[in-house]
Amino acid sequence: MNTIRWGIIGCGDVTEVKSGPGFQKADNSSLVAVMRRSGELARDYAQRHGVPKWYDDAEALIHDPEVDAVYVATPPSSHKEYTILAAQAGKPVYVEKPMGLDYEECREMMEACRSAGVPLFVAYYRRALARFLKVKELVETQALGNIRFVTITLYMPVRQDELDPPTLPGRVVPEIAGGGRFVDLASHTLDFLDYVLGPIRSAEGFAANQAGHYPAEDVVTGTFVYESGVQGAGTWCFTAYDEVDMTEIVGSQGKIAFSTYGTDPVTLTTGDGVTEFSIEYPKHIQQPLIQTVVDDLAGVGTCPSTGESATRTTWVMDQMMAGYRGREG
């Protein structure tokens, strides 16, 4: 099997441990080039991680003949631009989540890749983590009986760096992130549930900026219905007094409870009692999904996180935010 040679556009924090080393450690994969607008920072990353080449120009990396596939790890505001450039160069793309600023951007990215005949993958890596695959297995083996509904609760205090307007992080600036922390964090849970329960056919919600610390929404409540008829509801708040991260999938014979971001055991509750599954995260959390991307490109496997599935996730979030964004306009 040929080795897939990767280039990274945007070698920031997410690439230090979560993803970058995964391209070096996955089977039949290598990281041959990195790019950052600051050449000094790109060179520093390359030297520290043993990467042969570095660039301060994205198009130069994309057109490097030794780069087979491109990982776009920039903020969401430039995902579409770099994905389209890579597709036009005939390079497969693995892009960070959320896939684009909104549903329309995701559609444009998908069309560009489809027209160029290259695959598009998205970094919803929970689809490949053992902890979450256990949840999927329990649902599919009907440990819960027939699934009735799902609830999502995620709330946490405002972060200190979100309290200084002149230096706000991009994750709470809609022009950069597509929204606030709802878009950043809720996307992982909603995408994973798409993998377990199938696509959502209808969604609506209410969003607001209650605390006024930054321009993006800081609270969202939503309801949704899957094509299967399973119903769901979620509440996300990012200026609360405490932290809670809990998703429950409830069926006719039991329920599963798990956190999207925590390390607490996955719990299965049925008439026979409570069973806990303690499953650790890998050191490089994206490596299992990266392996599926490499295998897909090599024709020996299938990646479960594609542009198509990620576009569905963005559509659901857009539906929940529609009223709020409309009022903003």
Beta strands, then each sheet from edge to edge (+ up, - down):
strand 1: 4-9
strand 2: 29-35
strand 3: 53-55
strand 4: 69-72
strand 5: 93-95
strand 6: 120-122
strand 7: 147-155
strand 8: 200-208
strand 9: 219-226
strand 10: 231-237
strand 11: 244-251
strand 12: 254-258
strand 13: 266-270
strand 14: 273-277
sheet 1: 3+ 2+ 1+ 4+ 5+ 6+
sheet 2: 8+ 9- 10+ 7+ 11- 12+ 13- 14+
end
